[in-house]
Amino acid sequence: MLKTPKLTSLVSKTLLKSLFKVPCFAVYSSGFISDSTIFRSNDSESDNEWERLLKPFDINELRKSLNKITPYQLCKLLALPLDVDTCMQLFSWAGAQKGYCHSFDVYYVLIDKLGGNQEFRVIDGLLLQMKEEGIVFRETLFILILKHYGKAGFPGQATRLLLDMKSVYGCEPSFKSYNVVLEILVAGNCHNVAPNVFYDMLSKGASPTVYTFGVVMKALCMVNEVDSACKLLRDMTKHGCVPNSVVYQTLIHALGAIQEALKLANDMLFRGCPLDEITYNGLIKALCKAGAVDKGLALFEEMMRKEVIPSNISCNILINGLCRTGKVNTALEFLRDMIHRVGTSHMLRIGDSKGTFRKWLLSLTLLLSLLSSGGVALPVKFYKPGRQLSVQSHVLVMVAVYPICKVKISKGDVRIIGKCIIAASTRTS
């Protein structure tokens, strides 16, 4: 973004008059500018004017050049790549004109720029100024500010603004504002606060959506309140919401009891939500946790028969479960079978058009083969359960795998591969 630290007098009267002569910019409430005129002319005069247009503005020059500035023209100026100080000076100067009143769009464009620069105290002052001037608040403005709070990592301030919308500014928040705040709270690890905001939403008569329920259920599951999340699932129909696959997947992945997970899967099918790869992964993970790895393998085969394309995550879950139960050879057989399937199955070839899935399978097969045959000696630190894999472990896996498979493994894959190796090592040692 072009910044202008100081105001200078580099803009001529002619340029400023040409800027306001034709509506070359269309300013929307989101702050987006559509240029329809300025790039039409290819002559040198137009190019020179555009170059000078991007140079700093001088307030004194503006006073000389313009008798009066309108809110529409001010919106065009504020939307240019000017720094915050310059924008505030333009805003103050325009507001001091006789008979002039700032419009909602002027505040929207300025607040958007201030939010991008995390000038939230200035935004608070502008909101109070809008209230004093009698400008009608719209929810879109508060949603804009809430999103800036979220990007800045301020979930507390976002929650405060949500509560102030009605009491201070007289703007009734709808489900849109609540959804934004709930999403910010979950992203900011404020999982305990999200249910309180949700119940406050219900008490004030705002109608939740399926997305609202999904975010709150995710927050509850993150703090091990799975029973409360399941209760919300049963309450969804009371609010006219039908659970979708995302809601079911959240609960299935959080449930530790396989019977409850299977019951949810059946309910999911009854409501017409097909089981996708994420749902199957949750069910297979629940089976492996319960020690029913064979049933997990059977469910994986059902997944393949229904032409649901598995990913490395699906294979990770099964391999980890097999290694934890001491079935390293079975894990190797499964990997070799998957490598063969990727080479022969039309469905898997389509899902692995770049060949990365097959290379990943080859990498893990190599590591487990070396481990089971004693052909690789990894440090004890790498095997120790409950520890995060170090950077050295990541490098070690890369050195072992890349010369043969010519594939790079991310740190995320290494963590999951390491869990499999840890489980296998405890069984083979």
N, C-alpha and C positions, 0 to 999 in steps of 0.2 A: 504494500500500500504506500502510495506517495504521501509523505508527511511534510508539513510546512512549519518549521519551528518558529518562524517570525513572519510578520506581515510586511510586505514590501509594496512598492507602487509600480509593479511591472505590468499591470493590466490597464489597457487604454480604455478611454471612454467608448471608442468605436466597438471594441470587443465586447464590453459589457452590454452595450445596446443591442449588439447582434445576438448575444446570449438570450436576451429576453424578448427579442423580436418575434421569434417563432417557437412554438412548443416542441422543441427537438427532443425533450425527454418526457416520458410518461412515468410518473411515480406512483407506485402502488403502496398499499398499507404495509406490505412486507419489506419495503425499502428498496425494491428492485427497480432499476432504471432501464427503460427501453429507449435506445437511441435510434431515431428514425430520420434524422436530417444531417447530423454532423459529418457522417461518413459518406454522404452522397457526392460531395464535391471533391474533385481530385486536384483542383488548382492549388497553386502554391499559397495563395492568400488564405484559403481555408485551412491548409496545413499549419500555417504560421499562427492562425487564431487558435487552433486546437492546442498547439504547444504552449502558447501563452495562457490558455485557459487552465492548464494544469499547474501553472505557477502560483505562488502565494497571492492571496488577495489582500488588498489594503483597505481597511475600513474607511479611511478618509477619501480614498479614490471612489469607493462605492457611494459615499455621501454626495460627492460631486457629480457622479455619473447618473444617479437615479433619483428621481423626485420621490418615488414611493415604491416599495417592494411589496409584492403580494405573497400570501402564504404558498401559493403554487410555485412561484419563483424561488422562494426560500427553500422549499423542498428540493428543488433541483440543485441549489447550491450545497445544501447539507449532505446530499447524496454523493457529491463529488469526493474524491480521495483526499480530503483535507483532515488535518489533525483535530483533536478534540478541542483544544484551546481556540482555534480559529472558528470552529463551528459554534462554540458557545458565544464568541464575540458577535458573530453574524446573527445568532438567535437573539441576543440582548439588544443589538442595534435595531433589528427589525421590530422588536416588541416595543421600542421607545417611540416609534412613529405615531403621529396623531391619527386616530381613527383606525388603527391596525389591531387585529386580534389574531393570535396564533390559532391555527386549526388543529384538529386531531391528527391529521397526517404529518404536520410539522413535528409534533411531539413524538409521533411514532418513529419517524426517520431518525430524529436526534437520539431518542432513547435506545434505538437499535445500535447506533454507533457507540454510544456510551457503554452499553452492555458488553459489546465486543471488546472494549477496553477496561472492563471491570470497574467502571466508575459508578458503583451502586449508590454511594451517598448522594451523588449528584442526581441520580435517577429518583431517589426518595424525595429530594427537593422539588423536582419537576412534577412529580405526582401531586404533591401538595399545591403547587402552583396551578396545575390543571383544575384541581378541586376549587380553588379560590376564584378562578376565571369562569367557573360554571360549565366547563367542557364535559360532555357526557362520556363516561368511561365505557370502553368496550372490552369484552373478554379477550379479544385477540392481543391487545396491548399487554395484559397481564401474562398471557401464555408466552409471549415473546420474552418478557423479563424472567419468567420462571425458567425458561430454557437456558437463558444466559447464566442464571444461578447454577443450573445443573452443570453446564460446561465449565464453570469456574470451581465446581466442587463445594458448593454451599447449600447442602440440603436443608439445614436449619433455617436459613433465610428464605428459602423457597416455601417452606411450611408456614413461616410467619406471614409472608405475603398472601398466601392462600387464605389464611384466617382473617387478614385485614381487608380482603377484597370487598366483602359485604359490609363489615362493621365500620370501616374507615372511608372507603371509596364508593360504597353503594352499588357495587357491581356483583351480581349473584353468580358465583362460580358454577359451571355445569360439569358434567362428567369429563369434559375435555381438560379442564384445569386440574381436576383431581387425578386423572390418569397421568398427566405430566409430572405432578408432584410425587405420586406413588412410584413412578419409574425412577425419578431422581433419588428417592429414599432407598430403593433397592440397590441402585447402582452405587450409592454412597455407603452401603453396608449398615444402613439404619433400619434393619429388618424389624426391630421391635416397635418402631414408630409407625410403620406402614399400616398395620391393622387398626391403630387408633384413628388415623386419618380416614380410613375406609368407613369405620363405624360413625365417625363425625359426618361423613358424606351421607350416610343413610339417615341419620337423625335430622339432617337439614333438608331431606326430601329430594336430593339429587339421585337420579336413576343411574345405577352402575351398568356397565357393559360387560361383555364376555372378557374383553381385555382387562377390565378392572379386576374381575375375579381372578384372572390368571396371574396378575402381578401380585395380588395380596396372598394368594396361595403359595406362590414362590417364596415370598417373604416369610410366611409361616413355616414352610418346609425348611428354610435355611436356619431357623432357630428350633428345629425339631418339634414343632407344633403340628405334626402331620394329622393328628385327630381333628384339630380345629380346621385344618385345610379341607379335610374330607367332609366336615360338617358344612362348610361353605359350598362344596359341590352339591350337596343335597338342597341347599337354600337357593341355588341359582334360578331354578324354575319359578320360585316365588316372585322373582324380579323380572320375569320374562326373558331370561337368558338360557340358551341351550349350550351345554358344554361342547367345546371343540377338541380337536386332537391335542392341541398345545396344553390345555388344562389337564387332560388325562395323562399326558406324558410327564408333566410336572409331578403329579401324585405318584405315578407308577415308579418313577426314578427315586422318589423319596421313601416309598414304603419298604420296610424290611421284611414284612411277612409276605411270602409268595402267594398265599391264598387270597389275600386282599388285593394284591397286584393283578392276579388272574381274574378276580371278580370285576375289577375296574376295566380290564381289557374286554371282558364279555359285555359289560355295560356300554363300553365304547362302540363295540360292533352293533349292539342293539340300537344305538342312536344314529347309526349310519356313518360313523367315523372309521375309515379303514385304518388298519394297523400299518404304520410305515416303519422305516428303519429305526427311527429314534424310539418308537414304542417297543419294538422287538428288542432293542438293546436294553431297555429298562427291565423287561421281563426276563431276559437271559441273565442279566446281572443279579436280579433277585433270586433266580434259581441257583446260580453259582454261589451266592452268599449263603444260601441254605444248604449247600453241599450237594445239591442235585445237579451236578455238572452234566451227567448223561441226558437229563431232561432238557438242559440248556442246549446241548448238541442237537437233540431232536427238534427243538423249537427253531434252531438255526436252519435245519433242513426244511422245515415248514416255510420259513421265510424265503428260502431259495425257490421252493416249489411255487410259491405265490408270486414269484418274479419281483420280490423286493430286493433291490441291489444292496448288498452289505458293504460296509466300509472297513477301514483298518480299525475303527473303534469297535465294531462288532467282533472282529477277530481278536482284538486285544482282550475283551471281556472273557471270551472263551479260553484263550490261551492262559490268561492269568488264573482262571478257575481251575484249569487242568493242572498247571504247575503247582498250585497251592495244595492240591490233593495228591501230589506225587506222580502224576501221570504225564511226565515229560515226554515219553515216547509217543503217547497218544497225541500230545500237542504237536510234535514233529510230524506225525502222520496227517494230522489235520492241516498243517501248513503246506505240506507237499501236495495234498489233495486240492487245496485252494489254488496253489500255483498252476496245477494241471487244469483246473476249472477256468481260471482266468484265460488260459491259452486256448481253450476249446469252447467255452460257453459264449454264445453270441451276446447274451444279456450282460455278462460281466465284461466282455470286450468293449461294449458300448459305454459302460460305466467307468472303464479304465482306458479311455482313449489315448491318454498320454503315457500309459505304462507305469505310472508312479505306484499304483497299488501293488502290482506284481513285483516291482523292485523292493517295496517295503516288505512284502512276504519273504522274498529271497534273503533280505537282510536279517530278519528275525530268525528264519530257519538256520542261517549260518551261525548266528550267535548261540542258539540253543543246541545246535549240533556240536559246536566246539565245547560248550559247557558240559554236555552229557558225556562226551568222550574224553574229557579232561584235556582237551587241546588248547584251552585258553586259561590263563591264570589272571584273574581280576583281583584287585586289592580288596582286603576285608572291608574297607570303608564303603566300597561299592555294594557289598552284599548286605550290610547291616540293616535289618528291618527298622522302619520308622524314621529313616534319615532321608533328607532330600539329596538327590544325586548332584554331585559337584560338577563344576566345569571340567575338571580332569576326567571324570567319568564320561562326560559328553565327548570329549576329545578321544578318549579310549575307544568308545564305540565307533566313532568316525574312522579311526585308524584301522580298526578290525574289519569294518564293513566296506568302506569306499573302494579299496583296491580291487575287490572282487565284484561287487555289485554295481559300482559306479553310481551310487545314489547317496545323496546327502540326507541325513536324518535330523529333524528339528529337535530342540530341547524337550518339547512336549512329548514327542515319540520316545525319546530316550528315557523319560521318566516312567512311561508305561512299560517299555521294554525292560527297564531296570526292575520294576516290580515283579515281572515274570521271572527274571533271572534270580532275583532274591528268593522268590518262592521256590524255584527249582533247586537253588543251591542248598537251601535248608533241608530239602528232601534227599539230595544226592550226597550230602556231606556226611 
